[in-house]
Structure formats: C-alpha cells, structure tokens
C-alpha cells in the first residue's frame, strides 16, 4: 500500500513539473541561435539567463554582391522581454548608413524562433531598403 501511494505521488509530481501552464513557459535556451534569411543568415548569442542577446553575427551570401560575415557585440545587451526582442545596428561604417533591424519571438517550446528583418542603406551613391522573414533554432557550436 505504501509503495502504491509513493508511485501515485511521483506520477502527480511528474505531471505538475511537466505542465507549463502551472509553472510558466520554459526559459529561453542560452547559447548560439542560428537563423536563415534572404541575405544569408545570422547567429544570435543569448546570455546564460536567457534574458538578453549580447552578440549578432551577420552571415552574407552574395547579398548586394557581398559575401562574408560581420559580428556586432553590444553592452548593454539587447533585452529579451516576454520572449520578444529587437536589434538595431548600423554595419556600414563611416560616411554611410546600412541599418539592420531584426525583430523576433522565441517559441514557447524553446526550440525555435522567428521574426522579420529590414535593411535600409543610405549612402551618397546608393540607397534602398529590403525586408523579409527569418526562422531559426538553437544550435550547439563547439570551438
């Protein structure tokens, strides 16, 4: 009889611990998240608490005739609020502007993220704007 009670208690405890609605959603996984886009993609680095993004690495694949990558780190980090974030950064440099805005939401299952991106170039010789959607997931990167 005592073993049956212990078993029932363990089953009930397992149910409650697995139920997101009682204890809130899972936390956002720390580490590197990889996303694909029309321009190639990007990688986000989520802090150990899952509350902010400290780095974004843009990976360009023949975008406006350019390939390669650019890493932008920020202090303080870009905040994640209620699973949502917005990153704005100018990657062009001196005398011109190439503003990227990445907005996104981390899924409740902590395995996927998605959102939109825009690029606005304003230079003395060239200007234009582009936009698109992105999807991403958590990835393990071994160094």
C-alpha positions as CSV (number, residue, x, y, z in Angstrom):
1,X,0.0,0.0,0.0
2,X,2.8,2.4,0.9
3,X,4.6,1.7,-2.5
4,X,1.3,2.5,-4.3
5,X,1.0,5.9,-2.6
6,X,4.6,6.7,-3.4
7,X,4.0,5.8,-7.0
8,X,0.9,7.9,-7.2
9,X,2.6,10.9,-5.7
10,X,5.5,10.5,-8.1
11,X,3.1,10.4,-11.1
12,X,1.3,13.5,-9.9
13,X,4.6,15.3,-9.3
14,X,5.9,14.4,-12.7
15,X,2.6,15.8,-14.3
16,X,2.9,19.1,-12.4
17,X,6.5,19.6,-13.3
18,X,5.9,19.0,-17.0
19,X,2.9,21.3,-17.2
20,X,3.9,24.8,-18.5
21,X,0.6,26.4,-17.7
22,X,1.2,25.9,-13.9
23,X,4.8,26.9,-13.8
24,X,5.1,29.3,-16.7
25,X,6.9,28.8,-20.0
26,X,10.4,27.2,-20.2
27,X,13.2,29.7,-20.2
28,X,15.0,30.6,-23.4
29,X,18.0,28.5,-24.1
30,X,21.3,30.2,-23.6
31,X,23.9,30.0,-26.3
32,X,24.0,30.4,-30.1
33,X,20.9,30.6,-32.2
34,X,21.2,30.2,-36.0
35,X,18.7,31.9,-38.4
36,X,18.3,31.8,-42.2
37,X,17.3,34.8,-44.3
38,X,17.3,36.1,-47.8
39,X,20.7,37.7,-47.3
40,X,22.2,34.5,-45.9
41,X,21.6,34.4,-42.2
42,X,22.7,35.5,-38.7
43,X,23.6,34.0,-35.4
44,X,22.4,35.4,-32.0
45,X,24.2,34.7,-28.7
46,X,21.7,34.5,-25.8
47,X,23.1,35.1,-22.3
48,X,23.1,32.4,-19.6
49,X,19.9,33.7,-18.0
50,X,18.0,33.8,-21.4
51,X,17.2,37.4,-20.8
52,X,19.3,39.2,-23.4
53,X,21.3,39.0,-26.7
54,X,24.9,40.0,-26.4
55,X,26.0,39.5,-30.0
56,X,24.8,39.1,-33.5
57,X,26.9,37.8,-36.4
58,X,25.6,38.6,-39.9
59,X,26.5,35.9,-42.5
60,X,26.1,37.3,-46.0
61,X,25.8,35.0,-49.0
62,X,26.2,37.1,-52.2
63,X,24.0,39.9,-50.8
64,X,24.3,43.1,-52.9
65,X,27.4,41.3,-54.4
66,X,29.0,40.8,-51.0
67,X,29.7,37.6,-49.1
68,X,31.3,37.2,-45.6
69,X,30.4,38.0,-42.1
70,X,30.2,40.9,-39.6
71,X,29.9,40.5,-35.8
72,X,28.3,43.1,-33.7
73,X,28.6,43.0,-29.9
74,X,26.7,45.3,-27.6
75,X,27.0,46.4,-24.0
76,X,24.4,46.5,-22.5
77,X,23.0,43.6,-24.4
78,X,19.7,43.8,-26.4
79,X,16.9,42.8,-24.0
80,X,14.5,39.9,-24.4
81,X,11.1,40.8,-23.0
82,X,8.3,38.3,-22.9
83,X,10.2,36.2,-25.5
84,X,10.5,39.1,-27.9
85,X,13.4,41.2,-29.0
86,X,14.5,43.9,-31.4
87,X,18.0,44.5,-32.6
88,X,19.0,47.7,-34.5
89,X,22.6,48.2,-35.7
90,X,24.4,50.1,-38.4
91,X,27.0,47.9,-40.0
92,X,28.2,50.3,-42.8
93,X,30.8,52.4,-41.1
94,X,32.0,56.0,-41.7
95,X,30.1,58.3,-44.0
96,X,27.3,55.9,-44.9
97,X,24.5,54.0,-43.2
98,X,23.4,50.4,-43.5
99,X,20.9,49.9,-40.8
100,X,19.6,46.4,-40.0
101,X,16.6,45.9,-37.7
102,X,15.9,42.3,-36.6
103,X,12.8,41.6,-34.6
104,X,11.8,38.2,-33.3
105,X,10.0,35.9,-30.9
106,X,11.3,32.8,-29.2
107,X,8.7,30.0,-29.3
108,X,7.2,28.5,-26.1
109,X,8.9,25.2,-26.8
110,X,12.3,26.8,-26.5
111,X,13.5,25.2,-29.8
112,X,12.6,27.7,-32.5
113,X,12.5,31.4,-33.1
114,X,11.2,33.5,-35.9
115,X,10.6,37.1,-37.0
116,X,11.3,39.8,-39.6
117,X,14.3,41.8,-40.7
118,X,14.7,45.1,-42.6
119,X,17.8,46.7,-44.2
120,X,18.0,50.4,-45.1
121,X,21.0,51.7,-47.0
122,X,21.6,55.4,-47.2
123,X,24.8,56.4,-48.9
124,X,25.9,59.3,-51.2
125,X,26.0,56.9,-54.2
126,X,23.3,54.3,-53.3
127,X,20.2,53.9,-51.2
128,X,17.5,51.3,-50.9
129,X,15.6,49.1,-48.5
130,X,14.7,45.4,-48.2
131,X,12.8,43.3,-45.8
132,X,12.0,39.7,-45.2
133,X,11.2,36.9,-42.7
134,X,13.5,34.6,-40.8
135,X,13.3,31.4,-38.9
136,X,15.9,30.0,-36.5
137,X,16.7,27.4,-33.9
138,X,19.1,26.9,-31.0
139,X,22.4,25.3,-32.2
140,X,25.4,23.9,-30.4
141,X,28.7,25.4,-31.6
142,X,31.9,23.6,-30.5
143,X,35.1,25.6,-30.5
